[in-house]
Amino acid sequence: MEAGITTKFEQTDFAGINARIINADTSLFTILDMTIKPGFGAPAHISASEDKLFVVLEGTLKYLIGDRTEVAGPGARVQVPKGIVHGFTNVGTGDARHILVSTPRRHEEFFRDLHNIPEPREQHMHLLPGIAERHDQTIVGPLP
């Protein structure tokens, strides 16, 4: 890793989520600054090999963790161990934002692949299960 300061970050967009990739490729974890449009989020899924930590910065998000759902606002910390069903939805009227820290580092690759689904994406959603599988993610249900 090189010392320095930057304000330039790679951005990905997919299904109402804009994710700024914060971490350097040499990191041991992924850090994503995610902005989620109202009504959008991540469906119920299992990350088989990644532990995740979400920190809510703005808005109101509903998280599914295991068999329960909870609404969280700014300042909340949400922890999801690998192998646990989880997902989230922005249930507010404006954009929501959370930071996602995932370890080991690789979750940014999943977001890059989602971003690279050809337009119009609605016609190429058949690619989603293969992308998820390639990144050790299993989609198991709808948005919470």
ChimeraX commands (.cxc) that place a marker at each C-alpha (Angstrom):
marker #1 position 0.00,0.00,0.00 radius 0.5
marker #1 position 1.25,3.47,-0.84 radius 0.5
marker #1 position 0.94,6.38,1.59 radius 0.5
marker #1 position -1.25,9.25,0.46 radius 0.5
marker #1 position -4.65,10.88,0.35 radius 0.5
marker #1 position -7.24,10.48,-2.39 radius 0.5
marker #1 position -10.75,11.66,-3.12 radius 0.5
marker #1 position -11.13,9.39,-6.15 radius 0.5
marker #1 position -13.05,6.17,-5.61 radius 0.5
marker #1 position -14.39,3.55,-7.97 radius 0.5
marker #1 position -18.20,3.54,-8.03 radius 0.5
marker #1 position -20.59,0.75,-8.94 radius 0.5
marker #1 position -24.34,0.93,-9.49 radius 0.5
marker #1 position -26.87,-1.88,-9.46 radius 0.5
marker #1 position -30.56,-2.17,-8.55 radius 0.5
marker #1 position -30.92,1.10,-6.66 radius 0.5
marker #1 position -27.58,0.80,-4.85 radius 0.5
marker #1 position -24.56,2.99,-5.52 radius 0.5
marker #1 position -21.42,1.60,-3.89 radius 0.5
marker #1 position -18.17,3.52,-3.54 radius 0.5
marker #1 position -15.28,1.10,-3.13 radius 0.5
marker #1 position -13.19,2.55,-0.29 radius 0.5
marker #1 position -10.58,-0.15,0.33 radius 0.5
marker #1 position -7.29,-0.56,-1.47 radius 0.5
marker #1 position -6.74,-3.86,-3.28 radius 0.5
marker #1 position -4.10,-4.78,-0.70 radius 0.5
marker #1 position -6.57,-4.63,2.21 radius 0.5
marker #1 position -7.61,-7.64,4.22 radius 0.5
marker #1 position -11.24,-6.54,4.05 radius 0.5
marker #1 position -13.72,-4.81,1.74 radius 0.5
marker #1 position -15.11,-1.40,2.66 radius 0.5
marker #1 position -18.08,-0.10,0.67 radius 0.5
marker #1 position -19.90,3.21,1.19 radius 0.5
marker #1 position -23.37,2.31,-0.06 radius 0.5
marker #1 position -26.22,4.69,-0.93 radius 0.5
marker #1 position -29.56,2.90,-1.24 radius 0.5
marker #1 position -32.61,4.41,-2.94 radius 0.5
marker #1 position -36.01,4.13,-1.17 radius 0.5
marker #1 position -37.56,0.69,-1.66 radius 0.5
marker #1 position -34.30,-0.89,-2.81 radius 0.5
marker #1 position -31.74,-3.07,-1.06 radius 0.5
marker #1 position -30.24,-6.54,-1.04 radius 0.5
marker #1 position -32.50,-9.61,-1.10 radius 0.5
marker #1 position -32.25,-12.33,1.51 radius 0.5
marker #1 position -28.96,-14.10,0.86 radius 0.5
marker #1 position -26.21,-16.09,2.49 radius 0.5
marker #1 position -22.55,-15.11,2.32 radius 0.5
marker #1 position -20.92,-18.48,2.91 radius 0.5
marker #1 position -17.39,-17.24,3.57 radius 0.5
marker #1 position -17.60,-13.56,4.57 radius 0.5
marker #1 position -18.32,-11.91,7.90 radius 0.5
marker #1 position -20.03,-8.51,7.49 radius 0.5
marker #1 position -20.42,-5.36,9.53 radius 0.5
marker #1 position -22.81,-2.58,8.48 radius 0.5
marker #1 position -22.78,0.89,10.06 radius 0.5
marker #1 position -25.83,3.03,9.24 radius 0.5
marker #1 position -24.92,6.62,8.41 radius 0.5
marker #1 position -28.19,8.05,7.03 radius 0.5
marker #1 position -31.83,7.05,6.60 radius 0.5
marker #1 position -33.82,4.08,7.79 radius 0.5
marker #1 position -32.97,0.53,6.79 radius 0.5
marker #1 position -34.72,-2.72,7.62 radius 0.5
marker #1 position -32.28,-5.60,8.06 radius 0.5
marker #1 position -33.00,-9.30,7.95 radius 0.5
marker #1 position -30.58,-11.24,10.17 radius 0.5
marker #1 position -31.32,-14.93,10.48 radius 0.5
marker #1 position -35.04,-15.28,11.18 radius 0.5
marker #1 position -35.69,-11.74,12.47 radius 0.5
marker #1 position -36.01,-8.29,10.96 radius 0.5
marker #1 position -35.14,-5.02,12.66 radius 0.5
marker #1 position -35.26,-1.38,11.59 radius 0.5
marker #1 position -32.09,0.62,12.13 radius 0.5
marker #1 position -31.18,4.30,11.81 radius 0.5
marker #1 position -28.02,6.39,11.91 radius 0.5
marker #1 position -25.42,5.14,14.36 radius 0.5
marker #1 position -26.62,1.53,14.36 radius 0.5
marker #1 position -24.14,-1.30,13.90 radius 0.5
marker #1 position -25.37,-4.52,12.28 radius 0.5
marker #1 position -23.19,-7.64,12.49 radius 0.5
marker #1 position -23.70,-10.68,10.26 radius 0.5
marker #1 position -21.46,-13.75,10.64 radius 0.5
marker #1 position -20.77,-15.85,7.55 radius 0.5
marker #1 position -23.42,-18.46,6.79 radius 0.5
marker #1 position -26.33,-16.41,8.23 radius 0.5
marker #1 position -29.25,-15.34,6.02 radius 0.5
marker #1 position -29.35,-11.55,5.75 radius 0.5
marker #1 position -30.55,-8.69,3.57 radius 0.5
marker #1 position -31.68,-5.09,3.83 radius 0.5
marker #1 position -34.20,-2.61,2.42 radius 0.5
marker #1 position -34.35,1.17,2.57 radius 0.5
marker #1 position -37.76,1.73,4.20 radius 0.5
marker #1 position -37.40,5.52,4.40 radius 0.5
marker #1 position -38.57,8.21,1.99 radius 0.5
marker #1 position -35.07,9.44,1.07 radius 0.5
marker #1 position -31.75,7.81,0.27 radius 0.5
marker #1 position -30.15,5.72,3.02 radius 0.5
marker #1 position -26.45,5.14,3.51 radius 0.5
marker #1 position -24.40,2.54,5.30 radius 0.5
marker #1 position -20.80,1.44,5.35 radius 0.5
marker #1 position -20.21,-2.25,4.73 radius 0.5
marker #1 position -17.03,-3.87,6.02 radius 0.5
marker #1 position -16.62,-7.45,4.82 radius 0.5
marker #1 position -13.84,-9.90,5.52 radius 0.5
marker #1 position -11.99,-11.53,3.90 radius 0.5
marker #1 position -11.57,-8.94,1.14 radius 0.5
marker #1 position -13.38,-9.75,-2.09 radius 0.5
marker #1 position -16.95,-8.42,-1.84 radius 0.5
marker #1 position -16.07,-5.43,-4.05 radius 0.5
marker #1 position -15.54,-7.93,-6.90 radius 0.5
marker #1 position -19.18,-9.03,-6.53 radius 0.5
marker #1 position -20.31,-5.41,-6.87 radius 0.5
marker #1 position -18.06,-4.90,-9.91 radius 0.5
marker #1 position -19.61,-7.93,-11.61 radius 0.5
marker #1 position -23.16,-6.73,-10.83 radius 0.5
marker #1 position -22.27,-3.30,-12.24 radius 0.5
marker #1 position -21.01,-4.95,-15.44 radius 0.5
marker #1 position -24.26,-6.77,-16.23 radius 0.5
marker #1 position -25.11,-5.46,-19.73 radius 0.5
marker #1 position -27.81,-2.83,-20.23 radius 0.5
marker #1 position -30.72,-3.09,-20.21 radius 0.5
marker #1 position -30.09,-5.08,-17.05 radius 0.5
marker #1 position -33.71,-6.23,-16.76 radius 0.5
marker #1 position -33.09,-8.40,-19.83 radius 0.5
marker #1 position -29.95,-9.96,-18.37 radius 0.5
marker #1 position -31.01,-10.84,-14.83 radius 0.5
marker #1 position -30.52,-14.52,-15.72 radius 0.5
marker #1 position -26.81,-13.77,-15.14 radius 0.5
marker #1 position -27.37,-12.91,-11.46 radius 0.5
marker #1 position -27.40,-16.47,-10.00 radius 0.5
marker #1 position -24.08,-17.31,-11.70 radius 0.5
marker #1 position -22.48,-14.07,-10.49 radius 0.5
marker #1 position -23.71,-14.75,-6.95 radius 0.5
marker #1 position -22.40,-18.32,-7.02 radius 0.5
marker #1 position -19.00,-17.20,-8.35 radius 0.5
marker #1 position -18.70,-14.91,-5.32 radius 0.5
marker #1 position -19.88,-17.47,-2.73 radius 0.5
marker #1 position -23.27,-15.77,-2.30 radius 0.5
marker #1 position -26.63,-17.60,-2.39 radius 0.5
marker #1 position -29.83,-15.62,-2.92 radius 0.5
marker #1 position -32.57,-17.28,-0.88 radius 0.5
marker #1 position -35.49,-14.84,-0.89 radius 0.5
marker #1 position -36.89,-11.35,-1.59 radius 0.5
marker #1 position -36.03,-8.03,0.03 radius 0.5
marker #1 position -36.82,-8.05,3.73 radius 0.5
marker link #1:1,2 radius 0.2
marker link #1:2,3 radius 0.2
marker link #1:3,4 radius 0.2
marker link #1:4,5 radius 0.2
marker link #1:5,6 radius 0.2
marker link #1:6,7 radius 0.2
marker link #1:7,8 radius 0.2
marker link #1:8,9 radius 0.2
marker link #1:9,10 radius 0.2
marker link #1:10,11 radius 0.2
marker link #1:11,12 radius 0.2
marker link #1:12,13 radius 0.2
marker link #1:13,14 radius 0.2
marker link #1:14,15 radius 0.2
marker link #1:15,16 radius 0.2
marker link #1:16,17 radius 0.2
marker link #1:17,18 radius 0.2
marker link #1:18,19 radius 0.2
marker link #1:19,20 radius 0.2
marker link #1:20,21 radius 0.2
marker link #1:21,22 radius 0.2
marker link #1:22,23 radius 0.2
marker link #1:23,24 radius 0.2
marker link #1:24,25 radius 0.2
marker link #1:25,26 radius 0.2
marker link #1:26,27 radius 0.2
marker link #1:27,28 radius 0.2
marker link #1:28,29 radius 0.2
marker link #1:29,30 radius 0.2
marker link #1:30,31 radius 0.2
marker link #1:31,32 radius 0.2
marker link #1:32,33 radius 0.2
marker link #1:33,34 radius 0.2
marker link #1:34,35 radius 0.2
marker link #1:35,36 radius 0.2
marker link #1:36,37 radius 0.2
marker link #1:37,38 radius 0.2
marker link #1:38,39 radius 0.2
marker link #1:39,40 radius 0.2
marker link #1:40,41 radius 0.2
marker link #1:41,42 radius 0.2
marker link #1:42,43 radius 0.2
marker link #1:43,44 radius 0.2
marker link #1:44,45 radius 0.2
marker link #1:45,46 radius 0.2
marker link #1:46,47 radius 0.2
marker link #1:47,48 radius 0.2
marker link #1:48,49 radius 0.2
marker link #1:49,50 radius 0.2
marker link #1:50,51 radius 0.2
marker link #1:51,52 radius 0.2
marker link #1:52,53 radius 0.2
marker link #1:53,54 radius 0.2
marker link #1:54,55 radius 0.2
marker link #1:55,56 radius 0.2
marker link #1:56,57 radius 0.2
marker link #1:57,58 radius 0.2
marker link #1:58,59 radius 0.2
marker link #1:59,60 radius 0.2
marker link #1:60,61 radius 0.2
marker link #1:61,62 radius 0.2
marker link #1:62,63 radius 0.2
marker link #1:63,64 radius 0.2
marker link #1:64,65 radius 0.2
marker link #1:65,66 radius 0.2
marker link #1:66,67 radius 0.2
marker link #1:67,68 radius 0.2
marker link #1:68,69 radius 0.2
marker link #1:69,70 radius 0.2
marker link #1:70,71 radius 0.2
marker link #1:71,72 radius 0.2
marker link #1:72,73 radius 0.2
marker link #1:73,74 radius 0.2
marker link #1:74,75 radius 0.2
marker link #1:75,76 radius 0.2
marker link #1:76,77 radius 0.2
marker link #1:77,78 radius 0.2
marker link #1:78,79 radius 0.2
marker link #1:79,80 radius 0.2
marker link #1:80,81 radius 0.2
marker link #1:81,82 radius 0.2
marker link #1:82,83 radius 0.2
marker link #1:83,84 radius 0.2
marker link #1:84,85 radius 0.2
marker link #1:85,86 radius 0.2
marker link #1:86,87 radius 0.2
marker link #1:87,88 radius 0.2
marker link #1:88,89 radius 0.2
marker link #1:89,90 radius 0.2
marker link #1:90,91 radius 0.2
marker link #1:91,92 radius 0.2
marker link #1:92,93 radius 0.2
marker link #1:93,94 radius 0.2
marker link #1:94,95 radius 0.2
marker link #1:95,96 radius 0.2
marker link #1:96,97 radius 0.2
marker link #1:97,98 radius 0.2
marker link #1:98,99 radius 0.2
marker link #1:99,100 radius 0.2
marker link #1:100,101 radius 0.2
marker link #1:101,102 radius 0.2
marker link #1:102,103 radius 0.2
marker link #1:103,104 radius 0.2
marker link #1:104,105 radius 0.2
marker link #1:105,106 radius 0.2
marker link #1:106,107 radius 0.2
marker link #1:107,108 radius 0.2
marker link #1:108,109 radius 0.2
marker link #1:109,110 radius 0.2
marker link #1:110,111 radius 0.2
marker link #1:111,112 radius 0.2
marker link #1:112,113 radius 0.2
marker link #1:113,114 radius 0.2
marker link #1:114,115 radius 0.2
marker link #1:115,116 radius 0.2
marker link #1:116,117 radius 0.2
marker link #1:117,118 radius 0.2
marker link #1:118,119 radius 0.2
marker link #1:119,120 radius 0.2
marker link #1:120,121 radius 0.2
marker link #1:121,122 radius 0.2
marker link #1:122,123 radius 0.2
marker link #1:123,124 radius 0.2
marker link #1:124,125 radius 0.2
marker link #1:125,126 radius 0.2
marker link #1:126,127 radius 0.2
marker link #1:127,128 radius 0.2
marker link #1:128,129 radius 0.2
marker link #1:129,130 radius 0.2
marker link #1:130,131 radius 0.2
marker link #1:131,132 radius 0.2
marker link #1:132,133 radius 0.2
marker link #1:133,134 radius 0.2
marker link #1:134,135 radius 0.2
marker link #1:135,136 radius 0.2
marker link #1:136,137 radius 0.2
marker link #1:137,138 radius 0.2
marker link #1:138,139 radius 0.2
marker link #1:139,140 radius 0.2
marker link #1:140,141 radius 0.2
marker link #1:141,142 radius 0.2
marker link #1:142,143 radius 0.2
marker link #1:143,144 radius 0.2
view
